[in-house]
Amino acid sequence: MIIRRSLVTGILLTMVGHVDAGVLPEDRADILYHLYDGGGVEIDGPSILVRKKLGTSVSIVGNYYVDMVSSASIDVITTASPYTEERKQWSLGMDYLRGASTIRFNYTSSTESDYDAETISFSVSQDLFGDMTTLTLGYALADDKIGRSDDPTFERHLDKQVYSIGLTQILTKNLITTLNFETITDEGYMNNPYRSVRYFDSGSAVGYSFEPELYPNTRTSNALGIRARYFLPYRAAIEGRYRFFTDTWNIEGHTFSLSYIHPWRQWTFTGKFRYHDQTGADFYSDLFARSEATNFRGRDKELSPLTSYTFKLKAAYEFLSDDGNDWGFVKRGTVTASIDRLHIDYHEFSDLTALGTIGNEPLYKLDADIFQLFFSFWY
């Protein structure tokens, strides 16, 4: 079955961390386990990532990721049967450092029973003005193949291109800011082959029936983000982020987050709050007036107007330091655990399992827990 990939992306970025231009990433290995549990969906699995320098100008990175999905979500139980799925992903990348410039290449491939995806990405970063400013340009190209587990003859394609530009500026000895702009173009099959929309049907016992959803075959989205981190006198830091999103489907989103990072001896503690609010796609409806009421139609709850809140707690412990107390070639080691509590209010998506009268069902709410545990070793 097709699954959401935003969680996977977030987990991998957590492992890889922020990489600055002008400096090669440190030799490092990460071993991670993650668990998502919420809304009738459970996703868990391991991931292994390894970085290694080759001389003074090249660094390579490889990652292997597996997750198991079991779903009895509201989308599934109202129109289909619960399922289990395994997804495997691997990636290989390279950083090349030349003076104040860093060039990065990355290839990622993922497979599951009904979805294969390949992505190639490239970026160039340049340090300017005595390393006080870093400019980054990026491009990515993705080719996805969509199938159906119950129909071996079904095959659709989706092409994606991502253009990005980022500017990082050290403003003072305590304040660093980053401004990013990203444009994504999608062309091809973008709806879920299993998902249905519902429409009013007086001949049905429940007052409505279902038919397959139908999306436009193009989409262009733009996102502008800003991040600021301020280092406090006692080694702690405060970080704020804002992101504005808009697309040609008439979705407009605003995301705010605020984090506090506090080191204490061998520990580093992080607390974070994130708020997200968005409008719905112009072809989304919880209940259409009739069959084929519009040229395009969708009932994906993620395309509806919604508001989400996330609370995060994270703790990292350095059990091995580079002050001479090492394990042979392993110079430093940390263990990190985090828990996220996610709550989403869907403003126009009804909970059909509540068996309310047609058009008056209670709105759906989702609560989920996201747990991560990973070990990092520097060598």
VOGU-3710 file (C-alpha; in Angstrom, 3 decimals, decimal comma):
1> miirrslvtg> 0,000/0,000/0,000  1,074/3,592/-0,582  2,238/5,284/2,628  3,103/8,832/3,608  6,795/9,661/3,327  7,015/12,842/5,388  7,708/10,848/8,547  10,552/8,970/6,856  12,104/12,181/5,594  11,975/13,723/9,017
11> illtmvghvd> 13,627/10,727/10,642  16,477/10,637/8,134  17,119/14,364/8,517  17,263/13,839/12,270  19,969/11,216/11,801  21,987/13,095/9,197  21,744/16,465/10,941  22,564/19,881/9,523  25,632/19,933/7,271  27,466/23,252/6,886
21> agvlpedrad> 29,155/24,340/3,697  32,937/24,629/3,667  33,460/21,686/6,036  33,171/17,993/5,258  30,838/16,020/7,548  32,554/14,050/10,302  33,055/10,293/9,974  30,000/8,924/11,697  27,617/5,967/11,961  23,993/6,072/13,165
31> ilyhlydggg> 21,721/3,191/14,128  18,072/4,130/14,566  14,759/2,572/15,527  11,532/4,519/15,033  7,877/3,905/15,868  4,785/5,815/14,729  1,486/4,835/16,342  -1,700/6,765/15,742  -4,971/6,908/13,835  -5,022/3,146/13,350
41> veidgpsilv> -1,601/3,160/11,651  1,587/1,679/13,072  4,939/2,190/11,316  8,206/0,954/12,746  11,618/-0,218/11,626  15,375/0,288/11,732  17,762/2,486/9,794  21,553/2,454/9,460  23,589/5,393/8,156  27,375/5,564/7,669
51> rkklgtsvsi> 29,570/8,538/6,664  33,279/8,278/5,730  35,837/10,767/4,428  38,074/9,808/1,532  41,048/12,129/1,878  40,506/15,821/2,577  38,050/16,662/-0,209  35,509/13,820/-0,448  33,005/12,327/1,976  30,554/9,526/1,146
61> vgnyyvdmvs> 27,369/8,553/2,957  25,176/5,479/2,698  21,836/4,713/4,319  19,592/1,650/4,507  16,087/2,014/5,889  13,243/-0,444/6,463  9,775/0,165/7,852  6,819/-2,097/8,486  3,347/-0,612/8,091  0,110/-1,972/9,497
71> sasidvitta> -2,961/0,116/8,820  -6,543/0,135/9,968  -6,847/3,905/9,555  -10,160/5,641/9,047  -9,473/5,863/5,278  -8,978/2,099/5,150  -11,725/0,784/7,398  -14,444/2,878/5,733  -13,715/1,710/2,158  -11,257/-1,220/2,301
81> spyteerkqw> -9,619/-3,837/4,521  -6,725/-3,442/6,997  -3,318/-4,311/5,560  0,359/-4,776/6,360  3,244/-3,598/4,181  7,033/-3,497/4,155  9,020/-0,657/2,618  12,774/-0,685/1,952  14,902/2,314/1,046  18,586/2,821/0,407
91> slgmdylrga> 20,570/5,879/-0,557  24,128/6,785/-1,504  25,596/10,274/-1,482  28,865/12,177/-1,862  30,155/15,561/-0,664  33,009/17,190/-2,564  34,818/20,112/-0,906  36,864/22,549/-2,953  37,942/25,692/-1,150  34,856/27,442/0,152
101> stirfnytss> 32,513/25,403/-2,095  30,751/22,140/-1,315  29,084/20,029/-4,012  26,681/17,260/-2,966  25,161/14,374/-4,927  22,622/11,874/-3,630  20,674/8,936/-5,059  17,736/7,330/-3,217  15,674/4,278/-4,146  12,699/2,864/-2,268
111> tesdydaeti> 10,467/-0,107/-3,008  7,237/-1,555/-1,710  4,613/-3,822/-3,212  2,772/-1,046/-5,052  5,162/1,935/-5,106  8,712/2,314/-6,433  10,527/5,638/-6,182  13,904/6,921/-7,379  15,321/10,358/-6,568  18,518/12,088/-7,690
121> sfsvsqdlfg> 19,534/15,317/-5,960  22,353/17,820/-6,426  23,349/20,951/-4,523  26,143/23,529/-4,440  27,027/25,587/-1,352  29,378/28,563/-1,320  30,790/30,377/1,713  31,038/34,145/1,292  32,279/37,190/3,202  34,727/35,400/5,447
131> dmttltlgya> 32,423/32,419/6,028  29,754/34,684/7,532  27,333/33,889/4,696  26,516/30,603/2,960  24,523/30,404/-0,277  23,097/27,015/-1,345  21,407/26,067/-4,635  19,730/22,680/-4,997  17,876/20,534/-7,528  16,199/17,133/-7,239
141> laddkigrsd> 14,467/14,892/-9,769  12,158/12,048/-8,719  10,543/9,300/-10,787  7,807/7,321/-9,003  5,924/4,270/-10,250  2,518/3,594/-8,694  0,756/0,228/-8,769  -2,058/-1,663/-7,048  -1,487/-4,727/-4,930  -4,787/-6,203/-6,148
151> dptferhldk> -4,215/-5,459/-9,865  -0,841/-6,418/-11,416  -1,744/-4,642/-14,684  -2,194/-1,238/-12,990  0,778/1,106/-13,450  0,966/4,894/-13,275  3,888/7,349/-13,116  4,650/10,545/-11,248  7,544/12,906/-12,029  8,701/15,452/-9,464
161> qvysigltqi> 11,250/18,273/-9,666  12,456/20,331/-6,711  14,286/23,663/-7,025  15,674/25,251/-3,870  17,792/28,177/-2,724  19,011/28,851/0,785  20,902/31,639/2,505  22,499/31,242/5,939  23,794/34,363/7,690  25,709/34,792/10,943
171> ltknlittln> 24,320/38,084/12,249  26,069/38,252/15,617  28,237/35,958/17,729  24,998/34,600/19,249  22,519/34,722/16,351  22,425/32,732/13,120  19,566/32,808/10,594  18,623/30,788/7,515  16,216/31,714/4,710  15,026/29,011/2,290
181> fetitdegym> 12,792/29,039/-0,778  11,620/25,888/-2,557  9,518/25,205/-5,650  8,162/21,718/-6,404  6,522/20,680/-9,676  4,576/17,412/-9,908  3,290/15,863/-13,107  1,514/12,533/-13,431  -0,636/10,342/-11,219  -1,067/11,966/-7,802
191> nnpyrsvryf> -4,155/10,402/-6,259  -4,289/7,212/-4,234  -5,603/4,276/-6,320  -7,322/2,811/-3,232  -9,007/5,920/-1,851  -12,606/6,867/-2,672  -14,770/9,965/-2,371  -18,320/9,812/-1,117  -21,341/11,436/-2,700  -24,983/11,884/-1,772
201> dsgsavgysf> -27,095/8,921/-2,941  -30,748/8,802/-1,934  -30,958/5,213/-3,107  -28,352/4,033/-0,593  -29,385/2,802/2,846  -26,860/5,124/4,523  -27,608/8,047/2,198  -24,299/8,059/0,336  -22,103/5,919/-1,934  -18,427/5,867/-2,916
211> epelypntrt> -16,531/6,311/-6,189  -12,775/6,555/-6,994  -11,126/9,913/-6,383  -9,677/11,848/-9,324  -6,887/14,443/-8,999  -5,377/16,908/-11,487  -2,205/15,562/-13,095  -0,129/18,691/-12,358  0,728/20,570/-9,205  3,169/23,372/-8,417
221> snalgirary> 3,923/24,321/-4,831  6,097/27,011/-3,273  7,432/27,215/0,263  9,301/29,989/2,047  10,968/29,222/5,351  12,992/31,149/7,887  14,914/29,834/10,875  16,712/31,745/13,622  18,822/30,280/16,429  19,995/32,395/19,346
231> flpyraaieg> 22,693/31,066/21,702  22,173/32,047/25,331  25,043/32,943/27,695  24,778/29,655/29,605  25,331/27,466/26,489  21,639/26,875/25,850  19,862/27,989/22,668  16,431/29,043/21,446  15,352/28,297/17,891  12,312/29,602/16,043
241> ryrfftdtwn> 11,021/28,592/12,621  8,284/29,759/10,284  7,228/28,261/6,942  4,665/29,530/4,447  3,308/27,102/1,836  1,036/27,621/-1,162  0,204/25,577/-4,247  -1,908/25,519/-7,399  -4,518/23,353/-5,644  -5,363/26,403/-3,513
251> ieghtfslsy> -3,809/25,007/-0,326  -2,202/27,616/1,896  -0,319/26,593/5,008  1,442/28,286/7,917  3,825/26,427/10,229  5,457/27,798/13,372  7,806/26,052/15,784  9,781/27,041/18,855  12,554/24,951/20,424  14,681/25,230/23,528
261> ihpwrqwtft> 17,994/23,307/23,690  19,713/22,949/27,057  23,041/21,117/27,606  23,898/19,801/31,071  27,092/17,824/31,667  26,946/14,866/29,248  23,265/15,505/28,500  21,472/17,702/25,977  17,734/18,245/26,455  15,373/19,663/23,821
271> gkfryhdqtg> 11,772/20,760/24,061  9,792/21,807/20,993  6,308/22,991/20,107  5,060/23,035/16,506  1,830/24,536/15,148  0,490/24,002/11,618  -2,649/25,336/9,961  -3,780/24,948/6,354  -6,707/25,519/4,028  -8,153/22,726/1,871
281> adfysdlfar> -7,657/21,885/-1,785  -10,223/23,435/-4,099  -11,393/19,992/-5,305  -11,698/18,490/-1,809  -15,087/17,693/-0,310  -16,228/15,535/2,554  -19,524/14,823/0,750  -20,134/15,590/-2,926  -23,655/16,478/-4,095  -23,777/13,677/-6,664
291> seatnfrgrd> -21,612/11,184/-8,559  -18,954/12,873/-10,726  -20,108/16,246/-9,411  -16,840/17,980/-10,368  -14,037/17,440/-12,868  -11,632/16,636/-10,010  -12,556/15,262/-6,613  -10,729/14,053/-3,552  -11,459/13,095/0,044  -7,926/12,681/1,389
301> kelspltsyt> -8,067/14,120/4,898  -4,580/15,620/4,401  -6,054/17,840/1,650  -8,819/19,136/3,922  -8,561/22,237/6,123  -6,755/21,168/9,284  -4,823/22,324/12,306  -2,121/20,296/14,037  -0,105/20,604/17,237  3,084/18,712/18,050
311> fklkaayefl> 4,912/18,560/21,373  8,420/17,076/21,354  10,798/16,052/24,112  14,307/14,833/23,301  17,293/13,816/25,402  20,810/12,958/24,179  23,510/11,422/26,366  27,207/11,368/25,452  28,447/8,077/26,883  31,783/8,212/25,058
321> sddgndwgfv> 33,831/11,402/24,607  36,910/12,305/22,579  38,972/13,252/25,657  40,998/10,039/25,537  38,348/7,668/26,903  37,524/6,045/23,574  36,814/2,555/22,219  39,713/2,028/19,840  38,812/3,617/16,533  35,487/4,888/17,969
331> krgtvtasid> 36,230/8,336/19,413  32,801/9,524/20,518  29,347/8,051/21,106  25,875/9,342/21,951  22,435/7,853/22,470  19,365/9,953/21,689  15,708/9,304/22,478  12,747/11,467/21,527  8,972/11,341/21,795  6,515/13,441/19,784
341> rlhidyhefs> 2,860/13,833/20,661  0,858/14,814/17,566  -2,742/16,024/17,534  -4,629/16,949/14,338  -8,086/18,523/14,037  -9,643/17,972/10,596  -12,154/20,780/10,051  -14,113/19,245/7,149  -13,412/15,504/7,333  -16,139/13,450/9,009
351> dltalgtign> -15,620/10,369/11,153  -17,841/7,848/9,369  -17,184/5,222/12,041  -19,249/7,313/14,493  -22,413/6,395/12,536  -23,942/9,864/12,709  -26,659/11,079/10,368  -25,446/11,921/6,863  -23,725/15,279/6,739  -23,783/15,564/10,530
361> eplykldadi> -21,138/13,049/11,516  -18,593/14,306/14,080  -15,355/15,684/12,676  -12,337/13,390/12,796  -9,429/13,977/15,179  -6,112/12,132/15,164  -3,681/11,543/18,010  -0,328/9,890/17,394  2,900/9,151/19,225  6,255/9,144/17,400
371> fqlffsfwy> 9,207/7,549/19,171  12,847/7,530/18,018  15,909/5,935/19,550  19,303/6,109/17,865  22,956/5,610/18,634  25,638/7,734/16,974  29,334/6,891/16,778  32,140/9,150/15,545  35,378/7,507/14,420
//
